Amino acid sequence: MSRELIVLTSEKPSLDLQALASPPFHSAGDYVFDAEDRLLLRVREPVLVSAPGEAERLLGIVSAAPVWWTEIHVATDSPEAHHLAQRCAETLNGTIWTAQ
């Protein structure tokens, strides 16, 4: 089952997937793969949300506007993919939202 994490930050985040995807993982652009080249996750480019109340309307999270919205999509139900996605989200130092 796939999973989505959204990270809200006050500053535009910068995430070095090459550094986070150390062996046995590897990255190509916004994607991270395992040693067998199976897709683990994708990190989308951050989007600036400047409309007041938009994050609360969409996620139920109270957040001051503007806010940077970064989506991390986990492509597989493997524990390693979930762990890597959580590590990526924590690296961004923001408010993490995940669908339950």
Backbone hydrogen bonds, N-H to C=O, Kabsch-Sander energy under -0.5 kcal/mol:
donor,donor_aa,acceptor,acceptor_aa,energy
3,R,74,V,-1.6
5,L,72,I,-2.7
6,I,97,W,-3.0
7,V,70,T,-2.8
8,L,95,T,-2.6
9,T,68,W,-2.1
17,L,15,L,-1.1
20,L,16,D,-1.9
21,A,17,L,-2.7
22,S,20,L,-1.0
25,F,22,S,-2.2
26,H,33,F,-2.0
28,A,31,Y,-2.3
31,Y,28,A,-1.7
32,V,41,L,-2.5
33,F,26,H,-3.3
34,D,38,R,-2.0
37,D,34,D,-2.0
40,L,32,V,-3.2
41,L,32,V,-1.4
42,R,73,H,-2.3
43,V,30,D,-2.6
44,R,42,R,-0.6
44,R,71,E,-2.7
47,V,69,W,-2.5
49,V,47,V,-0.6
49,V,67,V,-3.3
50,S,48,L,-0.7
53,G,63,S,-0.5
54,E,51,A,-1.8
57,R,53,G,-2.4
58,L,54,E,-2.3
59,L,55,A,-3.0
60,G,55,A,-0.7
60,G,56,E,-1.5
61,I,55,A,-0.9
62,V,60,G,-0.5
67,V,49,V,-2.3
68,W,9,T,-3.5
69,W,47,V,-3.1
70,T,7,V,-2.2
70,T,68,W,-0.5
72,I,5,L,-3.1
73,H,42,R,-3.0
73,H,71,E,-0.5
74,V,3,R,-3.5
74,V,72,I,-0.6
75,A,40,L,-2.8
75,A,73,H,-0.6
76,T,40,L,-0.7
82,H,78,S,-1.9
83,H,79,P,-2.6
84,L,80,E,-2.4
85,A,81,A,-2.4
86,Q,82,H,-2.2
87,R,83,H,-2.3
88,C,84,L,-2.4
89,A,85,A,-2.5
90,E,86,Q,-2.6
91,T,87,R,-1.9
92,L,88,C,-0.9
92,L,89,A,-0.8
93,N,90,E,-1.4
95,T,8,L,-2.5
96,I,94,G,-0.5
97,W,6,I,-3.2
99,A,4,E,-1.2
